[in-house]
């Protein structure tokens, strides 16, 4: 069985909640962020693109 989600979201809420979800496309990702933006600490938002080339992941590494 194949996994169909492309984006994996890991976030921390303002009340200490932990959010972990997945989205199939960029539009769904933007909608989820817009719906939950008031509850999230935006500095702690991490989005992983599972279809991104591993070489590009390494080159775009941020500290």
N, C-alpha and C positions, 0 to 999 in steps of 0.2 A: 504494500500500500504506500502510495507516494504522498508526501507532505506537500500541501498546496500553498502554505503561507509563505510570503516573501519577506515581510518585515516583522521583526520581533522587538517589542517595546518593553523596556524595564524602566520604571519610574518610582519616585518616592513622593508621597503626598505631604501636604502641609501639616497634617496631624500625625505623621509618622507611618501612614499606610504604605504598603508596598503594592505596586501595580505591575503585573506581568501579563501581557497579551500579545496577540499576533494579528496581522492584517494581510490581506491578499494583494492589495494594490495601493498606490500612492494616494489616491482619492480617499480610500477608506482610512488610511493613516492620518491624513489631514483632518478628516471629520472626527476621528477619535480624539486627537489632540485638541481640537476646537471645543468639543463637548466637555473635556475634562481639564482644560487649561486652568480654571480657577482653583482647582483642587490640587494641582501639581506644583512641585518645586522644579521650575524649568531648568535650573542648573544641574539637576540630578536625572534629567531625562536622557536615556540611552536608547538609540534606535540601531538595530543591526539589520543590514540588507543581506539576506542569505544568497542572493544571486550575484553579488559583487565579486569581481575577479580577485582572487587572493593576493595577487601582486599589487593591485590598486589599494587593497586594504592596508598592506604594509607601507606603501608610499604615502598614504593619507593619514598615517598615525599622528595623533595629536597628544601632547602632554598637558 
